């Protein structure tokens, strides 16, 4: 089985898949002084939705870090944020095919409290936990998007990737 290394999240490396922002202790501009009693960090990440947003949680236990299935959404961005642990996520560029473009997959280490917004068409699947702790990931999609706009593809065993540090 081929292996793939985890990268640190950066704007330069992640911009082709979407946007992200550190929601806890953000580095972005605030509407006032950052040492004030109340500080508002505005418009940090945008998400284009075709319908009302629905907030869900995806819970992952430690499991082998093998990329064996992928999914994408044609008409919406998917937002996710690890809530109680860091997470490992993988992505691949949007394309015309129904087969996961395994050779184009990139893997990122996402610190807890970092919000990702994936563009429509970007291949991805459930996050992995980087340690022996569980991770709960908040997911924001249009209501029932997982039933109406979700293309899933299994990756044949000979093309699966093992994620390594």
Secondary structure, DSSP 8 states (H G I E B T S, - for coil): -EEEEEEE--HHHHTTTEEEEE-SS--S--SS-TTSSS-----------SS-EEEEEEEE-----EE-EEEE-SS--EEEEESSS-EEEEEB---SSSS--GGG-EEEEE-TTEEEEE-TT-BB---B-SSSS-EEEEEEEETTHHHHS-EEEE--GGG-EEEE-
